Amino acid sequence: MTPVKKLGHLSWYVVATFFNSSFTSLTIFGPAFIFYLTDLGLDKARIGVLLSFIPFAGIVAPLAASAVGRFGLKRSFVSFWGLRKVAFTFILFVPFILHQFGSDAAFALVAGVIITFSLCRAIAETGFYPWLQELIPNSIRGKFNALNGIVATLVGMVTTAVASYVVDHAQGVERFTILFIVGLAAGIIAVVCYAMLPGGAPVQVDSDHTSRADEMRHALHNRNFTQFLLTLALITLGGSIGSSFIALYANEQIGLSSGNVVLLTIGASIGALISSYPLGWATDRYGSRPVMVIGLAASLIGPIGWLIMPRHSPLGLVFAMLLSFLGTLAGTAWGAGSGRYLFVNAVPIDKKTGYMAVWYAWNAIIGGCGPLIAGGLLHVLANMNSNLLGFTIDAYTPLFAFNIFTLIAGIVLTNRMKDDEALPLRMVGRIMLRPLHHTWLRLRHAARVPGR
């Protein structure tokens, strides 16, 4: 298909993003889902186990790549993207199972739903990313991704506001069923829209597995790549441990209502809207490494802010919204820098298959460990409650402290990573502060000139 015809079909992708974002915000990836699990009577350790299933499933992606290619990239994605909706439908039966057979049976059903959902998602995305590479012309890739991201963020803001209202004004586990049904309807429409897109035909898969194994071995002996993986592991593990249960922390310790906690996503969405394009531009202009370092340094605001935030304050929602906004700005900087570093600096283009397989599997393992560890620690430290210099020390404190440690270690490691295109961090700081310096000089000059 010619690039012109591709452009004519890309509107289906934007529409699909609209409905898919509604599905994710109202169901398993939305902030209300953790309150749903809590209302089922599950303790934090069990919730951590359930949340860890989603990233852990990504381990199957390198194993499924060959089969997905033979079956067809588009066909694999649409099929398994649809099957994950079918899997999630069974969660509508959880309230009945809970009332009839108790929390253990409900936990087993939810676990089965999440495991099946996650496996379908991992296999679908194994076909999605290479399909996306051929679907969007490189000449408009950046602009199109920015437009698509804006659509997803705006939809997420609206659905989050709706979810916040439902969670606060309805009662019982059944109130989440309303969100799930609406989300499932949107998700089915998204699958239909994805099916309207072109490309993604079956591909000829190289049967020589030795070359792929050699690429993976080469990746593990590449010092720059392994240092990037170590840094990524620290940041991912620390971030997931510190944030997996942030919704429950804001509810239980800070005193925000469940609806207001769900509403915090809007602050994050605003941060993503205003920062995505400028930070992407900065990585192209100044290099990946300085933007990553700045993002990690700014990310310290999050765990430190949550630690020192006053409990049960009338201004709690304002402070929490501000932290959500600033945390997203910092996270977007890290994401923009690390994403570019992965494709431009860490992965050689001629060995991308093996390198990406190692990266994807590594990400899945580390991403799954975070909520698992966090849930276990919260369960073990449930009775921790003391006071130090006016600050409350509870079960969540070690999680935030570990996040702070990993961010500091990440800054040190990132600053040592090889990036030939990057400007020195000192120079980037001077460039960023230059407008403020010029403004200060003009104000001083104006103050000294008589009659002004």
GIJO-V280988 format. One record per residue. PSI is psi in whole degrees, -180 to 180 (none if undefined). OMEGA is omega in degrees with one decimal (999 if undefined). NEAR is the number of other ideal C-beta (glycine too) atoms within 8 Angstrom. Layout:
PSI	OMEGA	NEAR
PSI	OMEGA	NEAR
This chain:
137	-177.7	5
158	178.5	5
-34	-179.6	7
-44	178.5	6
-36	176.7	9
-45	-179.7	14
-35	179.6	9
-25	-179.1	7
-12	-173.8	11
-18	176.4	12
-30	176.5	7
-33	179.5	11
-41	178.7	13
-43	178.1	11
-41	177.4	9
-41	177.2	12
-40	179.0	13
-52	-176.3	12
-34	178.8	13
-37	176.7	12
-35	176.0	13
-42	179.1	15
-49	-176.2	14
-38	-177.7	12
-31	-175.3	15
-7	-175.5	15
-123	-165.0	14
-24	-179.3	9
0	-179.8	6
157	-179.1	16
-18	-179.7	12
-20	-172.9	14
-36	-178.9	11
-31	174.6	12
-33	175.3	15
-45	179.2	10
-37	178.1	12
-42	179.4	10
-23	176.1	9
-8	-179.9	13
15	179.8	7
138	176.9	11
172	-173.8	6
-31	178.4	12
-44	178.8	10
-39	177.7	11
-41	177.6	15
-40	177.6	17
-45	-178.9	12
-44	-178.8	12
-28	-178.6	12
-23	-179.7	14
-36	-172.3	13
-54	177.6	12
-34	-178.9	12
-31	-178.2	12
-21	179.6	13
-13	178.5	13
-27	-176.7	11
-15	-173.6	10
-48	178.4	15
-32	179.3	9
-29	-176.0	6
-9	-171.2	11
-46	-177.8	11
-45	-179.7	7
-39	178.2	7
-42	179.2	12
-41	179.8	14
-39	179.7	9
-29	-178.3	9
130	-176.6	12
-50	-179.1	16
-46	-177.9	13
-40	178.9	11
-46	-177.9	14
-52	-176.7	15
-41	-178.7	11
-52	-176.0	9
-26	173.6	13
-35	175.1	15
-39	-179.7	10
-30	178.8	9
-28	174.1	13
-42	176.9	13
-43	179.8	7
-43	-177.1	11
-23	179.8	14
-32	-177.3	8
-13	178.5	9
-17	177.3	10
-20	-179.8	8
-5	-175.9	8
-45	178.8	13
-40	178.5	9
-46	179.4	7
-39	179.8	11
-46	-178.1	14
-33	-174.8	5
-36	-170.3	6
-5	174.8	7
178	-172.4	6
-31	179.9	9
-43	178.4	7
-39	178.2	11
-41	177.8	14
-43	-179.6	11
-41	179.5	8
-45	179.1	13
-42	179.0	14
-43	178.2	11
-41	178.7	9
-47	-176.3	13
-40	179.0	12
-48	-179.8	10
-45	177.9	10
-46	-175.7	13
-40	178.2	13
-43	177.3	10
-41	179.5	13
-46	-178.2	13
-44	179.9	15
-40	179.0	14
-45	-177.6	14
-20	173.6	11
-35	175.7	12
-25	-172.9	19
-47	-172.8	11
-44	174.3	8
-32	175.4	10
-41	179.7	13
-32	179.7	8
-38	179.3	7
-21	-174.1	7
-40	-174.9	12
121	177.3	11
138	-177.7	8
-28	-176.8	5
-22	-179.8	5
12	-173.0	9
-48	-178.2	9
-47	-178.9	7
-42	-178.6	7
-43	178.4	10
-37	177.2	9
-45	177.6	11
-45	-179.3	9
-39	178.1	11
-38	178.0	10
-43	178.2	10
-47	-179.6	12
-41	-178.2	12
-43	-179.9	11
-43	177.6	10
-42	178.2	13
-38	178.5	13
-44	-178.2	12
-48	-178.4	8
-32	176.7	13
-41	177.5	16
-42	178.3	10
-45	179.6	10
-40	178.5	15
-43	-179.6	12
-45	-178.0	9
-45	-178.2	12
-37	-177.2	14
-29	-171.0	10
-13	175.4	6
169	-174.8	9
151	172.8	4
173	179.4	6
-29	-175.6	11
-22	-179.4	9
-28	177.3	11
-26	178.4	13
-36	178.2	10
-47	179.3	10
-42	-177.2	15
-40	-179.1	13
-45	177.9	9
-43	178.9	10
-42	178.9	15
-40	177.4	13
-44	178.2	8
-39	-179.4	13
-38	178.6	15
-41	177.3	10
-39	179.0	9
-42	179.2	16
-42	178.3	12
-41	-180.0	8
-41	177.2	13
-36	-178.9	13
-19	179.8	8
-9	-177.5	7
152	-178.3	14
176	173.0	8
-166	177.7	11
29	-179.8	13
161	176.1	7
142	-177.0	8
155	176.9	9
114	-176.9	4
133	177.9	8
126	-178.3	6
-2	-179.3	4
93	-176.3	6
-18	-178.5	6
-41	-178.8	6
-40	178.6	9
-41	177.0	12
-38	177.0	9
-39	178.2	9
-40	179.1	13
-41	177.6	12
-38	177.5	8
-39	179.1	11
-42	-177.9	14
-16	176.8	8
1	178.3	7
111	-173.2	8
-42	-178.8	6
-41	-179.7	10
-45	-179.2	11
-32	175.8	11
-38	176.4	11
-42	178.2	13
-39	178.9	11
-45	178.2	9
-44	179.0	12
-40	179.2	12
-45	179.6	10
-49	-176.4	12
-43	-179.4	14
-46	-178.7	12
-48	179.5	13
-42	-179.5	15
-41	-179.1	13
-36	175.9	13
-41	-178.0	15
-22	-172.2	14
-10	-176.1	9
-35	-177.2	12
24	-178.5	16
-31	179.0	9
-43	178.6	11
-36	178.0	10
-46	-179.7	11
-32	-179.7	13
-49	-173.4	13
-41	-172.2	6
-42	-179.1	10
-27	175.7	14
17	177.3	8
146	175.9	12
161	179.6	7
-41	179.3	11
-41	178.8	11
-33	176.6	13
-43	176.7	14
-35	-177.0	16
-20	-179.1	12
-24	179.7	14
-27	179.4	14
-40	176.5	11
-41	177.4	14
-39	-179.1	12
-40	178.0	14
-42	177.6	11
-42	179.4	15
-38	-178.1	12
-45	-173.0	10
-12	-172.9	7
-20	-171.6	12
-53	-176.0	13
-48	179.6	7
-38	-178.7	8
-35	173.7	14
-42	176.4	11
-39	-178.5	8
-37	179.1	10
-38	177.7	13
-35	-174.6	6
-42	-173.2	5
-10	-177.4	10
164	-175.6	10
-43	-170.4	15
-49	-178.9	14
-35	178.8	14
-38	176.4	16
-45	-178.8	14
-45	178.6	12
-42	179.1	11
-42	179.5	17
-41	178.9	15
-43	179.3	10
-27	-179.9	11
-20	177.1	13
-23	178.5	11
-36	-175.6	10
-67	-177.2	14
-35	177.7	12
-43	179.7	10
-43	179.2	11
-33	179.4	13
-42	-173.6	10
-2	-178.2	6
134	177.4	12
141	-177.6	7
141	173.9	9
45	178.3	6
147	175.5	10
-24	179.9	3
12	-176.5	7
-43	-178.9	14
-38	179.7	9
-48	179.3	7
-43	-179.0	12
-40	178.4	16
-40	178.6	12
-43	178.0	9
-39	177.6	14
-42	179.4	13
-51	-178.0	12
-37	178.6	13
-37	178.4	13
-39	175.7	15
-46	-179.6	11
-44	180.0	15
-35	177.7	11
-38	177.2	14
-47	178.0	15
-44	-178.9	14
-42	179.7	9
-44	-178.7	15
-46	-177.3	16
-36	177.8	12
-43	178.8	8
-39	179.8	12
-39	-179.8	15
-50	-173.8	11
-30	-173.5	7
-39	-171.6	8
-40	-170.1	13
-35	-172.6	11
117	174.2	12
136	-174.5	6
-31	-177.4	5
-5	178.6	4
28	-170.5	11
-33	-176.8	9
-52	-179.8	8
-43	179.4	15
-46	-178.4	16
-34	176.9	9
-43	177.6	14
-45	-178.8	12
-45	-176.9	13
-46	179.9	11
-42	178.4	12
-44	178.7	11
-41	-179.1	12
-44	-178.3	15
-50	-177.9	10
-42	-179.4	13
-34	179.7	12
-26	-178.1	13
-33	-174.2	10
-63	-179.7	15
-30	178.6	15
-47	178.8	12
-44	-177.8	11
-45	179.5	16
-40	178.5	18
-43	179.8	10
-43	179.4	12
-34	178.0	15
-44	-178.2	10
-39	-175.0	6
21	-173.6	10
-31	-175.9	8
3	179.4	5
125	178.9	9
107	179.6	6
-176	-176.8	6
134	179.6	7
114	179.3	6
37	177.9	4
-3	179.8	4
138	-179.9	8
133	176.0	9
116	-179.5	9
-169	-175.9	9
-24	-178.6	11
-21	-175.7	11
-47	178.4	11
-30	179.5	9
-47	178.4	14
-38	179.5	13
-42	178.2	10
-38	177.3	11
-41	178.1	15
-44	179.4	12
-46	-178.2	9
-33	177.8	13
-43	178.8	15
-45	177.7	9
-37	178.6	9
-38	177.5	13
-45	-179.8	11
-47	-178.4	8
-42	-178.9	12
-40	-179.0	12
-16	179.3	9
-5	-177.4	6
148	-177.9	13
128	176.9	5
92	-174.9	10
-25	-178.3	4
-17	-170.6	7
140	170.5	10
151	174.6	9
145	-176.5	7
-36	178.8	11
-42	-179.4	6
-40	177.3	8
-41	177.2	12
-42	178.3	8
-43	-179.6	8
-42	-179.0	9
-33	-178.0	6
-8	-176.7	8
-45	178.1	8
-39	178.1	6
-38	179.5	7
-44	179.1	8
-40	178.3	8
-42	178.3	8
-42	178.7	8
-41	178.9	8
-40	178.6	8
-40	177.6	8
-42	179.5	8
-43	-180.0	8
-35	-179.1	8
-26	-177.1	7
-19	-177.0	5
122	-179.0	7
144	174.4	3
5	179.8	3
none	999	5
